[in-house]
Amino acid sequence: MKQPLEAIALEYGPLKTPKLVAKGQSALAMRIINEAKKQGIYVAEDPQLLALLSKLDVGDEITQDMYTAVAVILSWVYWLKGMQPGDEKKMADGVTPAASGFGKTS
């Protein structure tokens, strides 16, 4: 039997520690994924990370044992967006971060 689609959404940005802001299966999971894509939010497909984060409830911050796994995803998102750590804090304060050429090709 095929497992139902599952999705989890994390918020980081201005927060000190990422927290779980949405969690769902089947139709709700599809709504979470579609909304993320609509807003230009990166969607990762990582079954192991999903299993780890599924232990949390909505509103919970990630636990220390989850830091490394989440940091790997966040570092890739930073790279894809041409951002550097700390840029998300500047954006939350209304300051536009300087563009980074790291990872971009001409």
C-alpha positions, 0 to 999 in steps of 0.5 A: 500500500502506498504511503499518503503524501506528507508535508511539513513547513518550517519557518526560520527568517526572523526566528532564532530557531526554525519552527514547524508552522504546518504539517499535513497528509494527503490533500492538506499536504498538497495544499502546503506544497502548492502554497509554498511553491506559489510563494516561491518557497523552496520545497525539499523532498527528503523522507528521512528529514520528514520522518524526523520533523514529523515528531514535532507538533505545529508551533514547536521549534526544532530540537537540537538533534535536528539542527544539522539536518535542517541546517543542510537544507537551509544552507542549500536554500541560501545558496539557491537564493544567493543569500548569506546567513543573516540576510533573512534577519535583515529582510525581516527588518526591512533592509534588503540584503546585498546580492551575492554572486555565489553559485550564479553563472553568467 
